[in-house]
Amino acid sequence: MPDQFIEGIDVSSNQGQVDWEGVAGAGKAFAFARATVGGHVADSQFPTNWQGISDAGLLRGAYHFFWPLTPWREQADNFIKTVGALSPGDLAPVLDLEEAIPKSNQLKRDVWNDVPADQRLSIIRNWLDAVEQALGMRPMIYTRQNFIEPLLGDGVKALATSGLWIAHYNVAQPSTPSSWTTWTFWQYSETGNVDAVNGNVDCDRFAGSQDDLQSLTKS
């Protein structure tokens, strides 16, 4: 791993208006913005963030939060419609796989538990395949080791052809699911501070050089 990482952030409507020129001035090189959640929700800040990231000269990527009880096709169509088309220089899209807990659920119950174990991999792969076909890039996976391996068991091996964006906080190096030999992006903090962003923001690192990062973008 390099002695110094290339730094970036990821945002959603939770951050409100972001000063993207200020983010670039703070030394960030890339940013991911939430585009969609499930089959019917588009992030209210996505159009502004998507354009702002590009205008500030940062590399940009879009991610989708997967809601397991909504048909995968509706979710893929929602993401594809919201993002539109990827432009040269855009990073691969991302599928966010983590606990899905309704805000109204006082028991904090993950609704992934309502999806039979033998059906989980197929709905994930179908989303990945549909988005790749529509946007021309294989999506990456955002997750944690202690989530995705219990969720999919040996099936996680089938996802290892996608790049890995791993979330792991307060460690010198992240742990990765055994099916991946390395990580591509690392979300190392969910409580970061960047002068151009109101409140806390997720902070990320890229495992490579600027040329390596550029090589991951759409040509």
C-alpha positions in Angstrom: 0.0 0.0 0.0 1.2 3.5 -0.7 2.6 5.7 2.1 0.1 8.4 1.2 -3.4 7.8 -0.1 -5.5 9.8 -2.6 -8.3 11.3 -0.5 -12.0 11.8 -1.3 -15.4 12.0 0.3 -18.9 10.6 -0.2 -22.1 12.5 0.3 -25.9 12.3 0.3 -28.7 14.8 1.0 -27.7 14.5 4.6 -24.9 16.9 3.9 -27.1 19.5 2.3 -25.4 22.0 -0.1 -21.8 21.2 -0.6 -19.1 23.7 -1.6 -17.4 21.5 -4.2 -14.8 24.1 -5.1 -13.9 24.1 -1.4 -13.8 20.4 -1.3 -11.3 20.4 -4.2 -9.4 23.2 -2.4 -9.2 20.9 0.6 -7.1 18.4 -1.4 -9.8 15.9 -2.3 -9.5 14.2 -5.6 -12.8 12.3 -6.0 -16.3 12.1 -4.6 -19.2 9.7 -4.6 -22.8 11.0 -4.4 -25.8 9.0 -3.5 -28.2 8.9 -6.5 -31.0 6.6 -5.4 -32.5 4.4 -2.7 -34.6 1.4 -3.6 -37.0 1.5 -6.5 -38.6 4.9 -6.1 -36.4 7.4 -4.2 -33.9 9.7 -5.9 -31.6 11.7 -3.6 -32.7 15.3 -3.7 -29.2 16.7 -3.8 -27.9 14.3 -6.5 -28.3 16.5 -9.5 -26.6 19.4 -7.8 -23.8 17.2 -6.4 -23.3 15.4 -9.6 -22.7 18.6 -11.6 -20.8 20.3 -8.8 -18.3 17.5 -8.4 -17.6 17.6 -12.1 -17.4 21.4 -12.2 -14.9 21.4 -9.4 -12.6 19.1 -11.3 -13.0 16.1 -9.1 -13.6 12.6 -10.4 -17.2 11.6 -9.6 -19.1 8.4 -8.9 -22.7 7.6 -8.1 -24.1 5.0 -5.7 -27.3 3.2 -5.1 -28.6 2.0 -1.7 -30.1 -1.4 -2.2 -33.4 -2.1 -0.6 -33.9 -5.9 -0.5 -37.7 -5.9 -0.4 -38.1 -3.9 -3.6 -37.8 -5.8 -7.0 -34.2 -5.5 -8.3 -35.5 -4.3 -11.7 -37.3 -1.4 -10.3 -34.1 -0.5 -8.4 -31.9 -0.8 -11.4 -34.3 1.3 -13.5 -34.4 4.0 -10.8 -30.7 4.3 -10.7 -30.2 4.2 -14.5 -32.9 6.9 -15.0 -31.5 9.1 -12.3 -27.8 8.9 -13.3 -28.6 9.1 -17.0 -25.4 8.3 -18.9 -21.8 8.2 -17.6 -19.4 10.6 -19.1 -15.7 10.1 -19.9 -13.8 10.5 -16.6 -16.6 9.2 -14.4 -15.9 6.4 -11.9 -17.8 3.1 -12.0 -21.3 3.1 -10.4 -21.5 1.6 -6.9 -24.0 -0.8 -5.2 -24.3 -0.1 -1.5 -24.9 -3.3 0.4 -25.5 -2.9 4.1 -28.3 -3.2 6.6 -31.6 -2.0 5.4 -33.6 -0.8 8.4 -36.9 1.2 7.9 -36.9 4.5 9.8 -40.2 3.5 11.3 -38.8 0.2 12.7 -38.2 0.9 16.4 -36.5 -2.6 16.8 -33.8 -1.7 14.2 -34.6 -4.9 12.3 -32.7 -5.5 9.1 -35.2 -6.4 6.4 -32.5 -8.4 4.6 -33.7 -11.1 7.1 -36.9 -11.3 5.1 -35.2 -12.3 1.9 -34.5 -16.1 1.7 -30.8 -16.8 1.8 -30.8 -18.6 -1.5 -32.4 -15.6 -3.3 -30.0 -12.8 -2.1 -27.2 -13.3 -4.5 -29.4 -13.5 -7.6 -31.1 -10.2 -6.9 -27.8 -8.5 -6.3 -26.2 -9.9 -9.5 -29.2 -9.0 -11.6 -28.9 -5.4 -10.5 -25.2 -5.4 -11.2 -25.7 -6.9 -14.7 -28.6 -4.5 -15.6 -26.6 -1.4 -14.6 -23.5 -2.6 -16.4 -25.4 -3.2 -19.6 -27.1 0.2 -19.4 -24.1 2.4 -18.3 -21.2 0.5 -19.8 -19.2 -0.1 -16.6 -19.2 -2.9 -14.1 -20.4 -1.5 -10.7 -18.3 -1.7 -7.6 -19.6 -3.1 -4.3 -19.7 -1.0 -1.1 -19.9 -3.0 2.0 -18.3 -4.3 5.2 -16.6 -7.7 5.7 -18.8 -8.5 8.7 -22.0 -7.8 6.7 -21.6 -9.3 3.3 -20.0 -12.6 4.2 -22.8 -13.5 6.7 -25.4 -12.2 4.2 -24.2 -14.3 1.2 -22.0 -17.0 2.6 -19.9 -18.7 -0.2 -22.0 -16.7 -2.7 -19.9 -13.6 -2.0 -17.2 -15.2 -4.3 -19.4 -14.4 -7.3 -19.1 -10.7 -6.6 -15.4 -10.6 -6.5 -15.2 -9.5 -10.2 -16.5 -6.1 -9.0 -14.2 -3.6 -7.4 -14.5 -3.3 -3.6 -15.2 -0.1 -1.6 -14.8 -1.2 2.0 -16.1 0.5 5.1 -13.9 0.0 8.2 -13.3 2.7 10.8 -10.6 3.4 13.4 -8.0 0.9 11.9 -4.7 1.4 10.2 -5.8 -0.9 7.3 -9.2 -2.2 6.6 -10.2 -5.9 6.7 -11.7 -7.1 3.5 -13.9 -10.1 2.7 -11.8 -13.1 1.8 -13.1 -13.2 -1.8 -11.2 -9.9 -2.6 -7.4 -9.8 -2.5 -7.4 -6.0 -2.1 -9.7 -3.0 -1.8 -10.1 -0.2 -4.3 -11.7 2.4 -2.1 -11.7 2.6 1.7 -14.3 4.6 3.7 -12.2 5.1 6.8 -14.4 7.6 8.7 -18.0 8.5 8.9 -17.3 11.5 11.1 -14.8 13.4 9.0 -14.6 17.2 8.8 -14.0 19.1 5.6 -14.3 22.9 5.7 -16.5 23.0 2.6 -19.1 20.5 4.0 -21.6 21.2 6.8 -21.3 18.7 9.6 -19.7 15.3 9.5 -18.9 13.6 6.2 -17.7 10.2 5.1 -14.0 10.2 4.2 -12.5 7.8 1.7 -9.1 6.7 0.4 -8.0 5.2 -2.9 -5.4 2.5 -3.1 -3.2 3.7 -5.8 -1.8 6.7 -7.7 -3.6 9.5 -9.5 -2.9 7.6 -12.8 -4.3 4.4 -11.3 -7.5 6.3 -10.2 -7.9 7.8 -13.7 -7.5 4.4 -15.2 -10.7 3.3 -13.4 -12.8 5.9 -15.1 -14.9 5.7 -18.2 -12.8 6.2 -21.3 
